[in-house]
């Protein structure tokens, strides 16, 4: 456990959570305890891509000048922009390939409870789980947020249409080539599928 950069054999992380690859084969990791985004090259070199070890906050900027709090899931779009569930700040942060960090969706006004899982589809639409609100959200590439499924703040494990289905602490998300979503519904100990406007227990 630590925050050391360097070759894989000497590098140290502290509670890594989310993982995603870019188109060049670089691996990006949300390093929860260090509140940083770490980058691992195909050759195994580890560096701090954004944030500064142990320094929490809600600051946009480039690379180590940015600040985060309680990082969870991470996703990437076709242009290699990263999207981070900054759970402690109740927001989604965006990081360009050059390391410029901005706030993509600011949920500090109470819109979100605890963003956890994120995934981006082929058209650039982002999907996000809200762990404490028990809801799945859709966010357009322009940052417009709408509810996809679930009813805040009601937990449950009910299948049905996206308007009537209930979730219980949804966390990780995945998407297949057809655009179907898969949700780790943590509180229900199940994996749920969202397809064609319906939620089922997979």
N, C-alpha and C positions, 0 to 999 in steps of 0.2 A: 504494500500500500504506500502510495506517495504520488509525486507529481513530476518525476524526472523525465526529461526528454532525452532522446538518443536512440541507439540501435535497440531492436526489440528485446535483446537479452538483458539490457540494463534499464530500459524504460519502466516507469511505474505509473499505475493508475489507481484511482480510489473510487470504488463502486461504479464501474461502467454500466450504463443502462442501454441506450439506443445505439444501433449500428446501421450504417448505410454506405454503399460504394458509389463513387462517381464513375463517369464514363471512361476514365483513365486507369481505373483499378485502385484508386486511393480509397482507404477506409476511413470514415469519420465516426467518431465515438462521442456520445455525451458522457462526460466524466463527472458523475453526480457530486461526489464529495469535494472535488476540486473546482466545481462550478465552471468548467471549461469545456471547449470542444477540442478534441485531440485528432490529429491526422496521422495515419499510418500509410506510408508509401508502399508500393508493391515490393520494394527491396527490404521493407521492414523497419524503416526509420520512423520514429515517433516524434512529433512536434506538437506544440500547443498552437492551434489554429485561431482560436478566439477565446477571450476571457483571460483572467489571471488567477492562478491557483489560490483558492481560499478567500478570494475577495468577491463577496456578493454585492448585488446592486441591480439597478435597472437603467443601464446606460448604453446608448448606441454609440458606435464608433468603429474603428478599424482594428481588427486583430485583438491584441492584448489590451487595448483601451476599452473594449466593450465589457459589460458586466451582466451577469445572469443570476438566477436564483432557483435552485431545485430543478435542474434539467432532467427531462424525461425522454420522450421519443424524438426521433430525427427522421426526416424524409428528404428526398431530392427530386428536382424536376428535370426536364429534358435539357435545360440550359445549365445544369449543374449548380443551381442555387439550392442551398440547404434551408430547411424549415425545421425549427426547434420548438418543441413544447416546453416553454419556460414556465413550469408549473407554479413556482413560487411567486412569479409576477403575473400569473393568470393570463399569459399572453403567448402568441406565436411570434417568434423572431425569425427573420430572414437573413441569410448570410450569402453574399455573392461569392463567386470563385476567387475574387481578389481579397476576400476576408472582410468586406464592409457589412457591418451588422446594422439592421434597421428593425423596427417593430412592425411586423406585417399585420397583426391583429392585436389591439390593445384591449384586454379584458378586465383591466383594473377597475372599471366602472361598475363591475358586478355582473357582466355578461357571462363570464365563465367562472366555474368553481375551481377546477383542478385539471387543466389540459394534460393528457398523458400520451396517447398514441397519435401519430400523424402519418399520413400517406398521401402521395400526389398521383393523380391518374394521368393518362397520356395527353389529356387536353389542358393540363395545368390546374385542374380543380383539386383543392386540398380537402381532406376529410380528417376529422379530429374527434377523439373521445374525450369526454368530460367526466372524469372519474366520480366526483362528488355530486354532480347534477344528474348522472345516469343517462346522458344524452350523447348522440352522435351528431356532430355538426358538419355542414358543407360550407367551404369558403371558396369563392371564385378567385381567379387570378388577380382581380381588382380589389380583393379584400372584403367583399360583401359576404356577410355571414347569414346562414339560415339553418334551421334545425332539420336534420334528415330523419332521425328516428329517436324514440324515447320521449319520456315526459318528465321534465324537471319539477320538483326534486324527488320524484317517486321511484323507488327501486322496485325491481321485480324481474321475472324471467318469462314473461308472456310473449309468445310468438303471435304473428299477425301482420297487418299492414304496418308500414312505417309510422302511420299516425296513431296506432293503438299498441304497438309492441312496447315492452318494458325491458330495461337493462338494469344490472346491479353492479356498479363499479366497473364499467368498461375500461379496459386499459389498452393493450396493444392492438394494432390494426394492420391488415394486409389487403392487397388488392390483386386480382388475377387479370389475365389479358382481356377478359370480357367485361371488365369493370365491376365485377362482383366484389363486395367487401366482406372481410372476415374479421370478427371482433372477438378478442379474448375477454369474455364477460366474467371478470374475476370473481365477483361476489356470488355468482351463480354456478361457478365451477364448470362453465361450459364454453364452447366456441359457437358463435352465432354467425349466420350468413345473411347478408342484405343483398337481395337481387330482385330486380323488376318491381320495386315498391313493396316487397314483402320481407319479413324477418322470419327465419327458421332457426332451429337448433341443429347445428351440424353434428 
